[in-house]
């Protein structure tokens, strides 16, 4: 068990390091971003901002994820990966689930866009869309799956312990995290559309953001509990590859 824990933490450390490197690239990359779009002068030079971003990401995300890992283990969940499963379950399963989810996003959005005038959601330009997919796959899954699901499942499990319904509690935690995941996309969406208030968004568009991201969150959450953090990252990453990278490229041609 100790050797497996070491292996899990090594893999987790690599993923957080990659996330920190991506955050540095985003500071320097010549791609439309909040840094490049701000009218005010930057508070520091880009090298200093990159160094600060690297440190904040490595330490901040790293510690939050470690807490989530600890909570997941207390719940008897795999944590980073399920050591009892083979590579097919840990890598191929997230691949095909992610591909299906990506296709679902494309067609579901085409339905929703019929009911509002905001058009289709924009995508990061290629090849930065690949980095965005990697960053979101690790960073967002770390916050919303590894930490948030574990946190709520433990808290709710303690509150309702006498009912002995941990399975139901787990699903409630998955849904809470999925809704938080969907709501977490609103600031970026508002920025992309140049809006200052959530009330400026059509109700149907709000439902679209919550529903589409929420479904991805539920699927990733279910995979996380059964197969571990890596599985959730895989589902999210491959869904974004289809959605942001492949579909994004098709939209530009």
C-alpha positions as CSV (number, residue, x, y, z in Angstrom):
1,X,0.0,0.0,0.0
2,X,2.8,2.4,0.8
3,X,4.4,1.8,-2.6
4,X,1.1,2.4,-4.4
5,X,0.7,5.7,-2.4
6,X,4.1,6.8,-3.5
7,X,3.3,6.0,-7.1
8,X,0.0,7.9,-6.9
9,X,1.7,11.0,-5.4
10,X,4.4,10.9,-8.0
11,X,1.9,10.9,-10.8
12,X,-0.1,13.6,-9.0
13,X,3.0,15.8,-8.7
14,X,3.8,15.5,-12.4
15,X,0.3,16.5,-13.3
16,X,0.4,19.6,-11.0
17,X,3.8,20.5,-12.4
18,X,2.5,20.3,-16.0
19,X,-0.4,22.5,-14.9
20,X,2.0,25.1,-13.5
21,X,4.1,25.1,-16.7
22,X,0.9,25.6,-18.8
23,X,0.1,28.6,-16.5
24,X,3.5,30.1,-17.3
25,X,3.0,29.5,-21.1
26,X,-0.3,31.3,-20.9
27,X,1.4,34.4,-19.5
28,X,3.8,34.7,-22.4
29,X,1.7,33.2,-25.2
30,X,0.6,35.7,-27.9
31,X,-3.0,34.6,-27.7
32,X,-6.1,36.7,-26.8
33,X,-6.3,36.5,-23.1
34,X,-7.3,38.5,-20.1
35,X,-3.7,39.6,-19.6
36,X,-3.4,40.9,-23.2
37,X,-6.9,42.5,-23.2
38,X,-6.6,44.5,-20.0
39,X,-6.5,48.3,-20.6
40,X,-4.5,49.0,-17.5
41,X,-0.7,48.4,-17.4
42,X,0.3,45.0,-16.0
43,X,1.2,45.1,-12.2
44,X,4.6,43.6,-13.0
45,X,6.7,42.4,-15.9
46,X,5.7,39.2,-17.6
47,X,8.6,37.2,-16.3
48,X,7.7,38.2,-12.7
49,X,4.0,37.4,-13.4
50,X,5.0,34.1,-14.9
51,X,7.1,33.2,-11.8
52,X,4.3,34.2,-9.5
53,X,1.7,32.3,-11.5
54,X,4.0,29.2,-11.5
55,X,4.4,29.4,-7.7
56,X,0.7,30.0,-6.9
57,X,-0.4,27.2,-9.2
58,X,2.2,24.7,-7.9
59,X,1.6,25.5,-4.2
60,X,-2.1,26.5,-4.3
61,X,-3.4,23.8,-6.6
62,X,-0.9,21.3,-5.2
63,X,-2.1,21.7,-1.6
64,X,-5.8,21.7,-2.5
65,X,-5.4,18.5,-4.5
66,X,-3.4,16.8,-1.7
67,X,-6.3,17.6,0.7
68,X,-8.7,16.2,-1.8
69,X,-6.5,13.1,-2.2
70,X,-6.5,12.6,1.6
71,X,-10.3,13.0,1.9
72,X,-10.8,10.6,-1.0
73,X,-8.6,8.0,0.7
74,X,-10.6,8.4,3.9
75,X,-13.7,7.6,1.9
76,X,-12.1,4.4,0.6
77,X,-11.8,5.8,-3.0
78,X,-8.9,5.2,-5.4
79,X,-7.5,8.7,-5.1
80,X,-5.3,9.4,-8.1
81,X,-5.9,6.0,-9.8
82,X,-7.3,2.6,-9.1
83,X,-4.3,0.3,-8.8
84,X,-6.6,-2.7,-9.2
85,X,-7.5,-1.7,-12.8
86,X,-5.5,-2.1,-15.9
87,X,-4.5,0.5,-18.5
88,X,-7.7,-0.1,-20.5
89,X,-9.9,1.1,-17.7
90,X,-7.6,4.0,-16.7
91,X,-6.8,5.3,-20.1
92,X,-8.9,3.8,-22.9
93,X,-12.2,4.1,-21.0
94,X,-11.7,7.9,-20.3
95,X,-10.7,8.3,-24.0
96,X,-13.9,6.9,-25.5
97,X,-16.1,8.5,-22.8
98,X,-14.5,11.8,-23.4
99,X,-14.9,11.5,-27.2
100,X,-18.6,10.8,-26.7
101,X,-19.0,13.7,-24.4
102,X,-17.2,16.0,-26.8
103,X,-19.6,15.0,-29.6
104,X,-22.5,15.5,-27.2
105,X,-21.3,19.1,-26.5
106,X,-21.2,19.9,-30.2
107,X,-24.7,18.8,-31.0
108,X,-26.2,20.0,-27.7
109,X,-24.9,23.5,-28.3
110,X,-26.3,23.5,-31.9
111,X,-29.7,22.9,-30.3
112,X,-29.4,25.6,-27.7
113,X,-28.1,28.2,-30.1
114,X,-31.5,28.1,-31.8
115,X,-33.0,29.7,-28.8
116,X,-30.7,32.7,-28.1
117,X,-28.8,35.2,-30.2
118,X,-25.3,34.9,-28.6
119,X,-24.2,32.3,-31.2
120,X,-21.8,29.4,-30.6
121,X,-19.3,29.6,-27.8
122,X,-15.8,30.7,-28.9
123,X,-12.8,28.4,-28.8
124,X,-9.1,29.1,-28.0
125,X,-7.1,29.4,-31.3
126,X,-5.0,26.3,-32.3
127,X,-2.5,25.2,-30.9
128,X,-3.4,27.0,-27.7
129,X,-6.6,25.0,-27.6
130,X,-4.5,21.9,-26.8
131,X,-2.9,23.7,-23.8
132,X,-6.3,24.9,-22.7
133,X,-7.6,21.4,-22.8
134,X,-4.7,20.1,-20.8
135,X,-4.9,22.9,-18.3
136,X,-8.7,22.6,-17.8
137,X,-8.4,18.8,-17.7
138,X,-6.0,18.8,-14.8
139,X,-6.8,22.1,-13.0
140,X,-10.6,22.0,-13.1
141,X,-10.8,18.3,-12.2
142,X,-8.4,18.8,-9.3
143,X,-10.7,21.5,-7.8
144,X,-14.2,20.2,-8.7
145,X,-13.6,16.4,-8.6
146,X,-10.6,15.5,-6.5
147,X,-11.3,18.1,-3.9
148,X,-14.9,19.2,-4.0
149,X,-16.6,15.8,-4.5
150,X,-14.4,14.3,-1.8
151,X,-15.1,17.2,0.6
152,X,-18.9,17.1,0.2
153,X,-19.1,13.3,0.3
154,X,-17.2,13.3,3.6
155,X,-19.1,16.1,5.2
156,X,-22.6,14.8,4.0
157,X,-21.6,11.3,4.9
158,X,-20.8,12.4,8.4
159,X,-24.1,14.4,8.8
160,X,-26.2,11.5,7.5
161,X,-24.1,8.7,8.9
162,X,-27.0,7.1,10.8
163,X,-28.9,6.6,7.6
164,X,-26.1,4.5,6.1
165,X,-26.7,5.8,2.6
166,X,-23.2,6.7,1.4
167,X,-24.0,5.8,-2.2
168,X,-26.8,8.5,-2.3
169,X,-24.4,10.9,-0.5
170,X,-21.8,10.3,-3.2
171,X,-24.3,11.2,-5.9
172,X,-25.3,14.4,-4.1
173,X,-21.6,15.3,-3.9
174,X,-21.2,14.6,-7.6
175,X,-24.1,16.8,-8.5
176,X,-23.0,19.7,-6.1
177,X,-19.6,19.6,-7.7
178,X,-21.0,19.4,-11.2
179,X,-23.2,22.5,-10.6
180,X,-20.3,24.4,-9.1
181,X,-18.2,23.4,-12.2
182,X,-20.9,24.8,-14.5
183,X,-21.3,28.0,-12.5
184,X,-17.5,28.4,-12.5
185,X,-17.6,29.0,-16.3
186,X,-19.7,32.1,-16.0
187,X,-16.9,34.6,-15.3
188,X,-15.0,33.5,-18.4
189,X,-18.2,33.5,-20.5
190,X,-19.1,37.0,-19.4
191,X,-15.6,38.2,-20.2
192,X,-15.6,36.7,-23.7
193,X,-18.9,38.4,-24.5
194,X,-17.9,41.7,-22.9
195,X,-20.7,41.5,-20.2
196,X,-20.5,42.9,-16.7
197,X,-23.5,41.2,-15.1
198,X,-25.0,37.7,-15.1
199,X,-28.4,39.2,-15.6
200,X,-27.3,40.3,-19.1
201,X,-27.2,36.6,-20.2
202,X,-30.4,35.0,-21.6
203,X,-31.9,32.5,-19.2
204,X,-31.7,29.8,-21.9
205,X,-27.9,30.5,-22.2
206,X,-27.5,30.2,-18.5
207,X,-29.3,26.8,-18.6
208,X,-27.0,25.8,-21.5
209,X,-23.8,26.5,-19.6
210,X,-25.0,24.8,-16.4
211,X,-26.5,21.8,-18.2
212,X,-23.7,21.0,-20.7
213,X,-20.9,21.5,-18.2
214,X,-23.0,19.8,-15.4
215,X,-23.4,16.7,-17.5
216,X,-19.7,16.5,-18.1
217,X,-19.1,17.1,-14.4
218,X,-21.5,14.2,-13.4
219,X,-19.8,11.8,-15.9
220,X,-16.3,12.8,-14.7
221,X,-17.4,12.6,-11.1
222,X,-18.7,9.1,-11.5
223,X,-15.4,8.0,-13.1
224,X,-13.4,9.8,-10.4
225,X,-15.0,7.9,-7.6
226,X,-14.6,4.5,-9.3
227,X,-11.3,4.8,-11.1
228,X,-9.6,7.9,-9.6
229,X,-8.4,11.4,-10.5
230,X,-6.6,10.3,-13.7
231,X,-9.9,8.9,-15.1
232,X,-11.7,12.2,-14.5
233,X,-8.8,14.1,-16.1
234,X,-8.9,11.8,-19.1
235,X,-12.7,12.3,-19.7
236,X,-12.4,16.1,-19.4
237,X,-9.3,16.3,-21.6
238,X,-10.6,14.2,-24.4
239,X,-14.0,15.9,-24.4
240,X,-12.2,19.3,-24.7
241,X,-10.0,17.9,-27.5
242,X,-13.1,17.1,-29.5
243,X,-14.9,20.3,-28.5
244,X,-12.2,23.0,-28.4
245,X,-9.5,21.5,-30.7
246,X,-11.1,19.5,-33.4
247,X,-14.5,21.4,-33.6
248,X,-12.7,24.7,-33.0
249,X,-10.5,24.0,-36.0
250,X,-13.5,23.1,-38.2
251,X,-15.1,26.4,-37.3
252,X,-12.1,28.4,-38.5
253,X,-12.2,26.8,-42.0
